[in-house]
Amino acid sequence: MAQQVHEGLLELGQAAASKATWLGAIVGVFGYLKSLFGWVADVNWIGLSGVLIALAGLGMNYYFSKRRDRREQAESNARIEALREQCGLGGPR
């Protein structure tokens, strides 16, 4: 009888320790999420969005400037070739 009581208490203690471990893990996860959301709430969103918008504008400006440069270079080459033909200079030097 004493052995059964001892085994019952041992199982009860193990179950309680297991539940306490899970509870500690859950509280730890919630604490982490709370700190993460606290950081997200603490970020200066106006400043961060301004930086992101500026970077997006810089990227778009670079892309369209490269396209314009290629187009203007092709137009310039065509004009030079047309002037050479008009003047009778022949092909490119």
Backbone torsions as a table, in degrees:
resi	resn	phi	psi	omega
1	MET	NA	-44.0	179.0
2	ALA	-64.4	-35.1	179.1
3	GLN	-65.3	-40.7	179.3
4	GLN	-66.2	-39.5	178.7
5	VAL	-65.0	-43.1	179.4
6	HIS	-62.2	-43.7	178.7
7	GLU	-66.3	-38.0	177.9
8	GLY	-64.5	-42.7	177.8
9	LEU	-66.7	-36.8	178.3
10	LEU	-64.0	-44.0	177.7
11	GLU	-65.4	-39.4	178.1
12	LEU	-63.2	-42.7	178.6
13	GLY	-64.8	-40.7	178.5
14	GLN	-65.4	-41.1	178.7
15	ALA	-64.5	-42.5	179.6
16	ALA	-65.5	-40.5	179.4
17	ALA	-65.7	-39.4	178.6
18	SER	-64.1	-43.6	179.3
19	LYS	-66.4	-37.4	178.6
20	ALA	-66.1	-37.8	177.8
21	THR	-64.0	-46.2	178.1
22	TRP	-62.5	-41.5	179.1
23	LEU	-62.6	-42.3	177.9
24	GLY	-62.8	-40.1	178.7
25	ALA	-65.2	-42.5	-180.0
26	ILE	-64.5	-43.7	178.7
27	VAL	-63.5	-38.8	177.9
28	GLY	-63.0	-42.6	178.7
29	VAL	-64.3	-44.6	178.9
30	PHE	-64.7	-36.8	176.8
31	GLY	-63.8	-41.1	177.7
32	TYR	-63.7	-46.6	179.6
33	LEU	-62.4	-38.7	178.8
34	LYS	-63.7	-42.0	179.2
35	SER	-67.9	-36.5	177.8
36	LEU	-64.7	-47.1	178.7
37	PHE	-67.5	-30.9	175.5
38	GLY	-64.4	-40.5	177.7
39	TRP	-65.3	-43.0	180.0
40	VAL	-62.5	-39.0	-179.9
41	ALA	-73.4	-23.2	-175.6
42	ASP	-88.4	-15.0	-177.4
43	VAL	-68.4	141.7	176.8
44	ASN	-78.0	91.8	-173.1
45	TRP	-67.1	-30.6	179.9
46	ILE	-67.1	-44.8	178.5
47	GLY	-66.0	-43.4	179.9
48	LEU	-64.4	-42.7	179.1
49	SER	-67.1	-33.8	176.6
50	GLY	-63.5	-41.8	178.2
51	VAL	-64.9	-44.2	-179.6
52	LEU	-64.2	-40.0	178.5
53	ILE	-66.4	-40.0	178.1
54	ALA	-63.8	-41.3	178.1
55	LEU	-65.1	-39.2	177.6
56	ALA	-64.6	-41.6	177.7
57	GLY	-64.2	-39.4	177.5
58	LEU	-62.9	-43.1	178.5
59	GLY	-63.2	-43.8	179.5
60	MET	-65.7	-40.3	178.9
61	ASN	-62.5	-43.3	178.4
62	TYR	-61.5	-45.9	-178.9
63	TYR	-60.4	-49.8	-176.5
64	PHE	-73.8	-27.9	174.9
65	SER	-66.3	-40.2	177.5
66	LYS	-64.2	-41.0	178.2
67	ARG	-63.4	-44.3	-180.0
68	ARG	-63.1	-40.8	179.8
69	ASP	-62.4	-43.7	177.8
70	ARG	-63.4	-41.5	-179.8
71	ARG	-65.7	-44.8	179.9
72	GLU	-66.7	-35.0	177.5
73	GLN	-65.2	-41.7	178.0
74	ALA	-64.6	-41.6	177.8
75	GLU	-63.6	-41.5	179.8
76	SER	-63.9	-44.0	178.1
77	ASN	-62.0	-39.3	179.0
78	ALA	-66.1	-41.3	178.3
79	ARG	-64.4	-43.9	179.4
80	ILE	-61.5	-43.2	179.4
81	GLU	-64.2	-40.5	178.8
82	ALA	-65.1	-40.5	178.3
83	LEU	-66.4	-37.9	178.2
84	ARG	-64.0	-41.1	178.9
85	GLU	-66.1	-39.4	179.2
86	GLN	-64.1	-40.1	-177.2
87	CYS	-85.2	-6.9	179.6
88	GLY	72.7	31.4	-179.0
89	LEU	-87.0	-11.6	179.2
90	GLY	85.9	-153.0	-174.1
91	GLY	-76.1	-177.2	-178.5
92	PRO	-68.6	150.4	-178.4
93	ARG	-85.5	NA	NA
